[in-house]
Amino acid sequence: MPAQCQLMVETLIETGLRWGELIALKPRHIDFLRRSLTVEETIVEVSKKHSPTDERYVSKPYPKDNEPRTFGVRQAWLDAVAEHIRANGIGHGDLLFATKVGTPISRNTFRTRIWLPAVNASGIDFGVRVHDLRHAHASWLLAGGADLKSVMERMGHSQIQTTQKYLHTLPDTDQRNLDALSRVQTRRP
């Protein structure tokens, strides 16, 4: 998998972004000092027939939920992104992930030329969609103990019920519940 595409996959796993938010990312959305990412744009792929500008991509100055959101990111991801920016001469307002001519990357092209061959080569014997990385991100946060409200805000969900869909009963859930109860009880005087 090409380095840019690998970083795109890592970004989806690390951030839980939607595809349109991913391809709209620019270096100016990343605060390397505060270790945070602001999601404030999205790019929608449309047929030229339905495009108001006759362009294949329509940039919207807001994400799906109409509310910009800022959340923390890990240093290892920031380091990988900084290297990608440096190695590719990406400007502050340029797309972080783009084709060789600087246009947004088509979801279908990525899926058919990059994602599906990588999934097939991995030996995974069930269908895995690119969007499943968003699902995995939220599920891992919740399984790791993050609270539902903060995951809801991070994911850009307007309804808590949407975030609740990412809750799963994991094999060690019952033991973790007992451990939590024990921790609380040992704090009592």
C-alpha positions in Angstrom: 0.0 0.0 0.0 1.4 3.4 -0.9 2.6 5.5 2.0 -0.1 8.2 1.6 -2.8 5.5 1.6 -1.3 3.8 4.6 -1.4 7.1 6.5 -5.0 7.7 5.4 -6.0 4.3 6.9 -4.0 5.1 10.1 -5.8 8.5 10.2 -9.2 6.9 9.9 -8.3 4.5 12.7 -6.8 7.2 14.9 -9.5 9.8 14.5 -12.7 8.1 13.4 -13.3 10.6 10.7 -15.9 10.2 8.0 -14.5 9.8 4.4 -15.5 13.3 3.4 -13.8 14.8 6.5 -10.7 12.8 5.8 -10.2 14.0 2.3 -11.0 17.6 3.3 -8.2 17.6 6.0 -5.5 20.3 5.6 -2.5 21.0 7.7 -4.2 24.1 9.1 -6.7 21.8 10.8 -3.9 20.3 12.9 -2.5 21.9 16.0 0.8 20.2 16.6 1.5 22.1 19.8 -1.9 21.3 21.5 -1.9 17.9 19.8 -5.4 18.4 18.5 -7.4 18.1 15.2 -10.2 20.4 14.2 -12.8 19.0 11.8 -14.5 21.9 10.1 -14.9 20.9 6.5 -16.1 18.0 4.4 -15.8 17.2 0.7 -18.8 15.5 -1.0 -18.3 13.6 -4.2 -21.2 14.1 -6.6 -22.0 13.4 -10.2 -21.2 16.4 -12.5 -24.9 16.3 -13.5 -26.0 17.1 -9.9 -23.1 19.5 -9.1 -24.0 23.1 -8.7 -20.5 24.0 -10.0 -20.1 21.2 -12.6 -17.3 19.9 -10.4 -17.1 16.3 -9.2 -16.3 17.4 -5.6 -18.2 19.9 -3.5 -16.4 21.4 -0.5 -18.6 22.3 2.4 -17.2 24.6 5.1 -18.8 22.4 7.8 -18.9 18.7 8.7 -21.9 16.4 8.4 -23.4 17.6 11.7 -22.9 21.3 10.8 -20.7 21.8 13.9 -16.9 22.0 13.9 -15.3 19.8 16.5 -11.8 19.7 18.0 -10.3 16.7 19.8 -7.0 15.3 20.9 -4.7 13.1 18.8 -1.7 11.0 19.7 1.8 12.2 19.2 2.8 9.2 17.0 0.1 10.1 14.5 1.2 13.8 14.6 4.8 12.7 13.9 3.6 10.6 10.9 1.5 13.5 9.6 4.4 16.0 10.0 6.7 13.7 8.0 4.0 13.3 5.3 3.6 17.1 5.1 7.4 17.7 4.9 8.1 14.8 2.4 5.4 16.0 0.1 5.8 19.7 0.4 2.2 20.2 1.5 1.2 23.8 2.2 -0.8 25.0 5.2 -4.0 25.3 3.1 -3.4 22.3 0.8 -5.3 19.0 1.1 -3.4 16.6 3.3 -4.4 13.6 1.2 -4.7 14.3 -2.5 -4.1 12.9 -6.0 -0.9 13.8 -7.8 -2.6 16.8 -9.3 -3.9 18.0 -5.9 -7.5 17.0 -6.2 -9.5 15.0 -3.6 -9.2 11.2 -3.7 -12.3 9.4 -4.8 -13.8 7.1 -2.3 -14.5 4.5 -5.0 -11.0 4.7 -6.5 -9.5 4.2 -3.0 -11.8 1.3 -2.3 -11.2 -0.6 -5.5 -7.5 0.2 -6.1 -6.2 0.3 -2.6 -8.6 -1.0 0.1 -10.0 -4.2 -1.5 -6.6 -5.4 -2.7 -5.1 -4.8 0.8 -8.0 -6.6 2.5 -7.7 -9.5 0.1 -3.9 -9.7 0.6 -4.4 -9.7 4.4 -6.3 -12.9 4.4 -9.3 -11.5 6.2 -12.1 -13.7 5.1 -15.0 -11.3 5.7 -16.1 -8.0 4.2 -14.4 -5.0 5.8 -15.4 -1.6 4.6 -13.4 1.6 4.9 -16.2 3.0 7.1 -15.6 0.1 9.5 -12.5 1.9 10.7 -14.7 4.7 12.0 -16.8 2.1 13.8 -13.7 0.4 15.2 -12.4 3.8 16.5 -15.5 4.5 18.5 -15.8 0.9 19.7 -12.2 0.8 20.9 -12.6 4.1 22.7 -15.7 2.8 24.5 -14.1 -0.5 25.3 -11.1 1.3 26.7 -13.3 3.2 29.2 -14.0 6.5 27.4 -17.4 7.9 28.4 -20.3 7.9 25.9 -20.7 11.7 25.8 -17.1 12.4 24.9 -17.1 9.8 22.2 -20.3 11.2 20.8 -18.7 14.7 20.6 -15.4 13.3 19.1 -17.4 11.4 16.4 -19.6 14.4 15.6 -22.8 12.6 16.4 -25.8 14.8 17.2 -27.7 12.0 19.0 -26.4 9.8 21.8 -28.3 6.9 20.3 -26.0 6.9 17.3 -23.0 6.6 19.5 -24.7 3.8 21.5 -24.6 1.7 18.4 -20.9 1.3 18.9 -21.3 -0.2 22.4 -20.5 -3.9 22.3 -20.3 -6.5 25.0 -16.8 -7.7 25.1 -15.7 -11.1 26.5 -14.0 -9.4 29.6 -16.8 -6.9 30.2 -18.2 -8.7 33.3 -14.7 -9.0 34.9 -14.1 -5.3 34.2 -17.4 -4.4 35.9 -16.4 -6.4 39.0 -13.0 -4.7 39.0 -14.6 -1.3 38.8 -16.9 -2.2 41.7 -13.9 -3.3 43.7 -12.0 -0.1 43.0 -15.0 2.0 44.2 -15.5 -0.1 47.3 -11.9 0.1 48.4 -12.0 3.9 48.4 -14.7 3.9 51.1 -13.6 4.9 54.6 
